[in-house]
Amino acid sequence: MKMRILGSLMCALALVGMFQPVAAAELELVPGKSKIHFVGSKSDGQHKGGFKKFTVDSLADFENPQNSSITIVIEAASLWSDDDKLTNHLKNADFFDVRKYPKITFASSEIVSEKPVDKVAKAKIKGEMEMLGKKVAIEVPVDVTITEDFVELDGSFEIDRTKWGMTYGQGKVNNEVKIEVELVFKR
């Protein structure tokens, strides 16, 4: 009798273990396939730029996306643009002040995802972006593509640079800056 109860208990525990919720898994960034770019504009044109060095910590729960999180840390001095003179100007105190503020960070506070259509899901990542010592809440719309080997986040959105105190050239340089993010992770 004891053996039958013990056997039943072991089977029950094994079944319970099979149905335990899967915790969020850490995803590994593929730096060579990932990018963070921006486009700044003014009345007579625009300039493209981005950041060469950044890290991303990401936890993904595919069953419950609201349990996922992402933190991005950008090395501000890795900034580049399509014009060398502009790159140096963007790094100084008029814009990014990379010596005083070497990091730009984004930390998610909420992730809301829709059901995937053809392996692509629309999601909104809400969080705070810290730049020039100021934290500002932003919302990033992304397309999430999940394959056997990779998870890719593609987003395009605008920020108002003046919310972080970046006010140089107002009236000549547009306040809105377009940000384009493509993050690729190994599964």
N, C-alpha and C positions, 0 to 999 in steps of 0.2 A: 504494500500500500504506500509506504514512504517513497519507494522508487517511482511509482506512478505519479504521485504528487510532485516530486522533485523533477521528473521528466516533463510534466505539464508546465511547471513553473519556468523551466529553462526554455521551453518552446515559446511561452508567452513573452519572456524577456527578449528572446531573439526577434519575435515579431514586432515588439515595441521599438527595438533598436532599428529595425528596418524603416519604420515610419517616423523617425525623429526628423524634425526640420533640418534642412541643410543650412549651415551657417554661411555667411558671406565669405567669399574666397578672394584672396589678394590677387590682383592682376599685375603682370609684369609689362611695363612700358617697352615698346620697340622704338628707341630714340631715332633711328634712321628713317623711320616711316612716319614720325610724328612731327607736327609743326605748330607754332603759334605765330601768326602774322597779323599785321595791322595795315590799314590804309588811312593816311591823314590827307585832308584836302584843304585847298585854299581857292580863292577866286580864279586863279590862272592855272590850276592843275592839281595834281595829287602826287603823293609819294608813297611807295610801298616799303615796308620794313617788317621786322620781327625780332625774335629772340632765338639765339643758337643753343643756349643752355637752360634747361629746366628739368625738374624732377616731378614725378606724379606718383602719389600714393593713392591707390584705388582699391576699395573693397566692393565686390559685386555680388549681389544676391539676385539671381535671375528669376527666382520664383516670387520674390517680394522686393521689387526695386527700391521701395521706400526704405529698406534696410541697408542700401548701398551708400557709399560715400566716396568723395574724391577731394584731394588736396593737391594743389599745384604750387610749386615754388619756382619762380623765375629768377635767374641771375640777371639783374638789370644791366650790368656792364656787357652782357653778351648781345646787346641790341645792335642791329644792323639796319641799314636803309639802302635805297637805290642811289644814294649820293653821299660820298665820303664826308664832305663838308657838313651836310645835314646830320649825318650820324654823330659827328663830334658835338654839334650843337644840341641834339636831342639828349646826349648824355650829360650835359652840364645843368646848372641850377635853373635855367629857364624852363626845362622840361622834366626829365627824369631824375636829375641830381643823383647819379649813380654812386658817387662817393659817400654821400650822406645816407642814401637809401638803397643799399645793395640788393635788396630782395623785393619782389612783388609777389604777393601770395593770393590764392583763392582757396577758400575752404567751403565745401558744400554744407548746407544746413537741411536741405530737403531735396529729394529727387522724386519727381512724378513722371510715370511712364504710361503710355497708351499700349494697347495690345499690338504686337507686330503685324505688319502687312508685308508679305513677300520678304521675310527675314529682316525687315527694317522697322524699328519702333521709333516713334516721336517721343521725346522726353523733354522735361524742363528741369534744369538744375539751378536751384536757388542757393545763394550763399553770399559771403562777404569777400570783396576784393580789397586787399590792403596795398596801397601805393602811396608814396610820399608821406608815410606816417598816418594816413587816414583810411578808415574802413568804411566802405560803402556797400550796401546791399545791391546785388545785381541778380538778374535772371537770365540764364543761358539756354536758349532752345537748341536741342541737338537731335540729330538722327543717329540712332544706335543700330549698327549692323553686327550681327552675331553669326560667325561661321564656326566650323569645327575647330579651327586653329586660332582665330583672332576675334577680338571685339574692337570695333572701331566707333569712335565718337566724332561726328562732324558737326560743327556749329559755326554760325555766322550771326553776329549781333553788333549793336552799336553801344558805345558808352559816351557819356559827356565828360570829357577830361577835366572840366572846371570843378566837378564834384570832389576831386582830389586836390584842388588848389593849383592845377596846371593851367594858368591863365595867360601865359605869354602869347602875344600876337593876336589877342581877341580882336575881332573885326576884320583881320586879315587871314587868320588861320581858323578854319571851322572848329567849333567846340566838339562836334561829334566825330568820333573815330571808329571806323569799322574794324572789328576784331574777327579773325578767321582762325578756328582751331580745328586741328585734325589730330586726334590721339589714337594710336593703334597699340593694342595690348595683346600679348600671348594669352591663350586660355590655359 
